[in-house]
Amino acid sequence: MKYFNLITVCTNNTLSCLQRLENLGVERALIADTLLLVLSQRLVRSAVGGRLPVYELLRLEETLQDRLRRQLATDELLAPYPGLYFRSIAQTAEWMLNDHLVRKEELEPILPIDSESQQ
């Protein structure tokens, strides 16, 4: 029988979640075998009222699982490879700015925004 569990781990980004699980004593091989997706989000005010999530998303598929099992350093885990599914908070923020879903001022507490590139 398979189980599907959702957990909340307070971290700043997706890689920090992997590190936090290790710090809690979860072995990398177990993380690789069981974790499917990591989502990190911040809520910001939207241009039309309410709040929207600015998120970072990391899907753990075969290559990334193998990198975890091989004990690669954290900065090496996301070295680009075909099939990598990673969307950073900065990429999501840029998409939301371009679609006028959020104002630049709302994103400044989360990440640095280049004022010249977003005019």
C-alpha positions as CSV (number, residue, x, y, z in Angstrom):
1,M,0.0,0.0,0.0
2,K,1.3,3.4,-0.9
3,Y,0.8,6.6,1.1
4,F,0.8,10.2,0.1
5,N,1.8,12.7,2.8
6,L,2.1,16.4,2.8
7,I,4.4,18.1,5.3
8,T,5.4,21.6,6.1
9,V,9.0,22.5,6.8
10,C,9.9,26.1,7.5
11,T,12.8,27.0,5.3
12,N,13.8,29.9,2.9
13,N,14.0,27.8,-0.3
14,T,13.7,24.4,-1.8
15,L,17.4,23.4,-1.2
16,S,17.1,24.5,2.4
17,C,14.3,22.0,2.8
18,L,16.6,19.1,1.7
19,Q,19.2,20.3,4.1
20,R,16.7,20.6,6.9
21,L,15.5,17.0,6.4
22,E,19.2,15.9,6.6
23,N,19.7,17.9,9.8
24,L,16.7,16.2,11.2
25,G,18.4,12.8,10.6
26,V,16.8,11.7,7.4
27,E,19.3,10.0,5.2
28,R,19.8,11.3,1.7
29,A,18.9,7.9,0.2
30,L,15.6,8.0,2.0
31,I,14.9,11.5,0.8
32,A,15.7,10.4,-2.7
33,D,13.4,7.4,-2.5
34,T,10.4,9.2,-1.0
35,L,10.3,12.9,-1.8
36,L,8.5,13.9,-5.0
37,L,8.2,17.6,-4.9
38,V,9.4,20.6,-2.8
39,L,7.5,23.9,-2.9
40,S,8.7,27.1,-1.3
41,Q,6.4,30.1,-1.3
42,R,6.0,33.7,-0.2
43,L,2.7,35.5,-0.3
44,V,2.7,39.0,-1.8
45,R,-0.1,41.5,-2.4
46,S,-1.4,41.3,-5.9
47,A,-2.1,44.2,-8.3
48,V,-5.9,43.4,-8.2
49,G,-6.2,42.9,-4.4
50,G,-5.7,39.9,-2.2
51,R,-2.5,37.9,-2.1
52,L,-0.7,35.6,-4.6
53,P,2.1,33.0,-4.0
54,V,5.5,33.7,-5.4
55,Y,7.0,30.2,-5.4
56,E,10.0,28.1,-6.0
57,L,9.4,24.6,-7.2
58,L,11.7,21.6,-7.4
59,R,10.5,18.2,-8.7
60,L,12.7,15.3,-7.7
61,E,13.0,12.9,-10.6
62,E,15.5,10.1,-11.4
63,T,18.6,12.2,-12.1
64,L,18.2,14.4,-9.0
65,Q,17.4,11.4,-6.9
66,D,20.6,9.8,-8.1
67,R,22.6,12.9,-7.2
68,L,21.1,12.8,-3.7
69,R,22.1,9.1,-3.3
70,R,25.7,9.9,-4.5
71,Q,26.0,12.5,-1.7
72,L,26.8,15.4,-4.0
73,A,27.2,18.8,-2.4
74,T,24.1,20.9,-2.2
75,D,25.3,23.4,-4.8
76,E,26.0,20.5,-7.2
77,L,22.5,19.1,-6.9
78,L,20.9,21.6,-9.2
79,A,23.7,21.8,-11.8
80,P,21.7,21.9,-15.1
81,Y,20.9,18.7,-16.8
82,P,18.1,17.6,-19.3
83,G,14.9,17.0,-17.5
84,L,15.7,19.3,-14.5
85,Y,12.4,20.8,-13.3
86,F,13.3,23.8,-11.1
87,R,11.6,27.1,-11.1
88,S,13.2,29.7,-8.8
89,I,11.4,32.4,-6.8
90,A,13.1,35.0,-9.1
91,Q,11.7,33.3,-12.2
92,T,8.2,33.2,-10.8
93,A,8.5,36.9,-9.7
94,E,9.7,37.9,-13.1
95,W,6.7,36.2,-14.8
96,M,4.3,37.8,-12.3
97,L,5.8,41.3,-13.0
98,N,5.7,40.8,-16.7
99,D,2.0,39.8,-16.5
100,H,1.3,42.8,-14.2
101,L,0.0,40.5,-11.4
102,V,2.1,42.1,-8.8
103,R,3.9,45.4,-8.3
104,K,7.6,45.6,-8.1
105,E,7.4,47.2,-4.6
106,E,5.7,44.0,-3.3
107,L,8.6,41.8,-4.3
108,E,11.4,44.0,-2.9
109,P,11.3,42.4,0.6
110,I,11.6,38.9,-1.0
111,L,14.4,39.4,-3.6
112,P,16.4,42.2,-5.2
113,I,14.7,43.6,-8.2
114,D,16.7,45.4,-10.9
115,S,14.8,48.7,-11.2
116,E,16.1,49.4,-14.7
117,S,15.1,46.1,-16.1
118,Q,11.5,46.3,-14.8
119,Q,10.6,49.8,-16.1
